[in-house]
């Protein structure tokens, strides 16, 4: 098995309850998905389900941009100023060696130079911090707009919240699901 294949094999992957594709926790396709509806991929899922193409690039480091600090990453990705202090506080006790954004620039990751899972995923409206026992704890930011059923707060993200009714991932602007067509 190549080093790149080992990276993919060791990555903590998730799927929706409707199965769909496999994703890393920070994937933009999962941003509007209720975390309670995500399932950690097991061996059967890994054998049966395709890996999201964006997540495959992220795991392999293709198109990744590294930043010297969270502040520089916040500026580059234009994260809401009102969320930055809380994001800094949430990651202050998190152990990580580097900071990067994937090719899609949809989130910031704080992690390691080896195969260990990402320590924290920072999205514009929420942060997922890795728990010692595995999985992630979600922390919503002041500008978090939520998904279906709630009212948007002031400063909510501009991105639409349309979700595919088949595989429950966020739809692109075209309205045609990248996962199931």
Secondary structure, DSSP 8 states (H G I E B T S, - for coil): --HHHHHHHHS--EEETTEEEEE-TT-GGGTTS-GGGEEE--HHHHHHS-B-HHHHHHHHTTT-EEESSHHHHHHHHT--HHHHHHHHHHHTT---SEEEE-TT-S-EEEE-SSSS--SEEE-SSEEEEE-TTSSEEEEE-TT---STTS---TT--SS---B-TTT--B--TTSS-TTT-
